[in-house]
Amino acid sequence: MKNSLKALLLVVIMFTNYLLVESIPVQRIDWSSFFPNAQTQNSEEHWFDTSTQYLFVELPSSDMADEWLDNSDILNYYELEEKSRLYLLIFDRKQQVSLLDKIDGYERSGTSVIGLEIMKSFTQEISYYAMYIVPFMLLLLLFITSVEYWINMLIEITAYHLFLAFSVYISAFKIDAASLMALVFLIIYAFTLFNYLHSGEIKRSTLAFGIVISVITTAISSLFLFFSDFGLISSFGSMMLLGLGVLLFYTISRLYLISNFHFPFSFIGKEFLHKKIYVKLVLLSFISIPVIATLFSSGVSIDLNPVNLISSSSKTMENIQEFEKRNLPTLPFVVEVSSLEGDFNSLQKFKELNSITKSVEKLVQGRLLNSAVDSYELFVEDSFENISQEAYSQYQLALEMMNSNMPLFSSSNKESFITMLIPLNTHSNDIALMIKDLENLNVKYPDYKIKVLGKISDLDTFSAIFIKEFLIGLGFSVGFVFIFFLFYCRNYRSTIVVISIVFSLGISMSIHALFNIEISLMTLLSVILFSGLVTDSIVHIFICYKHKGIECFDSVTKPIILSNVSMLVGLVGMLFNGSLMQKLGLELSILIATNLMFILYIMPSLLNFKMFKKCSDQDDSCET
């Protein structure tokens, strides 16, 4: 087919893609999707409920809030007295989208805003990536290959995207920010596989087998993501599974229906790649990075606060910080104080509650929003030190008339609620330590049970779930690769493939520690994905290596380099964005770059060792 006809075909496919994409709605993500579906401590008698959402918003008057309350758009609202224009809105999770639309244009903050802001930020990043990074990648591809190859690859990518968009459309698949991020990654991954299709240096049957195994291992990794307790990770995994299924169908169909094209592309030769000096330099790097990280770093930390997925320099984060600076911190939590003996009708109990409230304030790096002690001082307009039985009795009677205030006591009067505020971007480790300190107050006050209500109370549990999913997903993915090569080559020496994964992960964790890069949900996503992706290159090497020995590197080095470099260019392009794409791009770039260096410089030398000699006789499986 002539290039002019191919260009026309490309335009038709792109236009059809545009029509399909425009007809697919994109959903907003919810704050709760960043956390696992674990049981949280809750109270039915307080405004802070895990089934509801909250929002801090600046309104010109309470009339709008009254109207929303009358129309059942919100469940309740509280006017924060010291900031007359600041309101705390409480609403059902189902009303979140419509309410956020109603307050559009007003300054607001809170966890319910995060999903919307991340969605807006991510949409802008996708546009930026498509307008600036993708054209650069295409120009780079054109520069190092040829016009024919360039057009062929564009047709492949757009045709695959058309198949995928059609599958999403007919299946009514729900698209959110995580799904869009998976889509970006799928396009980059598909591009690497299409490089093998067009390399023309690997036998078709061998190539088909390698592609099937590569996609299956990536799908296994995605399957573990799909079953994650974290909603965001699960959404990413479900899109990956759909995209990989379409990719496998398209690639195999394409491989056997249309003949391959060769592309004029020269690359550095085997002699350069395998020189001992370069092997030594790479080995030195692999050894020095962990050593330096061990000597000069303080270890790695896990941050599960989704707000910190947003770049600190982004407009969204600047707006949140400006709002909190102008008003109040906007991440609330409630400390429930339960009396084990007696109730808070007793003046003595109320005095002890004052002591507990002060202890809570000292332990929280934030500020008090509401408490019974604070409410009492406002009522009597006097210091708590001057409290009397008569004044306290009057306060208790007045509580029944103070409907506009937050609940301070339970109906039994045996529980009291203290509402605290901390900055929205507080590190999850700091929150976990704060919760432990608050729970330790139970030792200081044995007659009371003190606990934190809501999602943040389970951050330790969330961290444990995170680590568990991390290890299980990684273990099964690596285990599958290990078992596959063990049975395929029928020789335990072939399990050398695992060394590449272990080295890459070790270097990645060392870089995290050395440069104080926090481990987040994107790390979990990247590592499990990488454990499946890493087989993309290794499969093609070992399928040929089984038959050709070390000579297989002459056949597969060129497409491996182009595929990995193409993926790296796409991932590095994500670093110029913020939030989710930047985190994913950084994590995967480190892993894939390290793995590529290992494959090119270390693996050939290892395979030359006597103990790693080829595991069967030679044949022509690697020939064109």
Sequence and secondary structure as in RCSB ss.txt:
>XXXX:A:sequence
MKNSLKALLLVVIMFTNYLLVESIPVQRIDWSSFFPNAQTQNSEEHWFDTSTQYLFVELPSSDMADEWLDNSDIL
NYYELEEKSRLYLLIFDRKQQVSLLDKIDGYERSGTSVIGLEIMKSFTQEISYYAMYIVPFMLLLLLFITSVEYW
INMLIEITAYHLFLAFSVYISAFKIDAASLMALVFLIIYAFTLFNYLHSGEIKRSTLAFGIVISVITTAISSLFL
FFSDFGLISSFGSMMLLGLGVLLFYTISRLYLISNFHFPFSFIGKEFLHKKIYVKLVLLSFISIPVIATLFSSGV
SIDLNPVNLISSSSKTMENIQEFEKRNLPTLPFVVEVSSLEGDFNSLQKFKELNSITKSVEKLVQGRLLNSAVDS
YELFVEDSFENISQEAYSQYQLALEMMNSNMPLFSSSNKESFITMLIPLNTHSNDIALMIKDLENLNVKYPDYKI
KVLGKISDLDTFSAIFIKEFLIGLGFSVGFVFIFFLFYCRNYRSTIVVISIVFSLGISMSIHALFNIEISLMTLL
SVILFSGLVTDSIVHIFICYKHKGIECFDSVTKPIILSNVSMLVGLVGMLFNGSLMQKLGLELSILIATNLMFIL
YIMPSLLNFKMFKKCSDQDDSCET
>XXXX:A:secstr
  HHHHHHHHHHHHHHHHHHHHTS B    GGGGSB    B  TTSS  TTEEEEEEE S SHHHHHHHHTTS S
EEEE TTSTTEEEEEEEGGGHHHHHHHTTTS EESHHHHHHHHHHHHHHHHHHIIIIIHHHHHHHHHHHS HHHH
HHHHHHHHHHHHHHHHHHHHHT  B HHHHHHHHHHHHHHHHHHHHHHH  S HHHHHHHHHHHHHHHHHHHHHH
HT SBHHHHHHHHHHHHHHHHHHHHHHHHHHHS           HHHHT HHHHHHHHHHHHHHHHHHHHH    
 B   GGGGS TTSHHHHHHHHHHHHS   EEEEEEEEESSS TTSHHHHHHHHHHHHHHHHH SSEEEE HHHH
HHHHHTS GGG  HHHHHHHHHHHTT TTS   B TTSSEEEEEEEE TT  HHHHHHHHHHHHTHHHH TTEEE
EEEBGGGGHHHHHHHHHHHHHHHHHHHHHHHHHHHHHHHTSGGGGGHHHHHHHHHHHHHHHHHHTT  B HHHHH
HHHHHHHHTHHHHHHHHHHHHHHGGGHHHHHHHHHHHHHHHHHHHHHHHTTS HHHHHHHHHHHHHHHHHHHIII
IIHHHHHHSGGG  SS   STT  
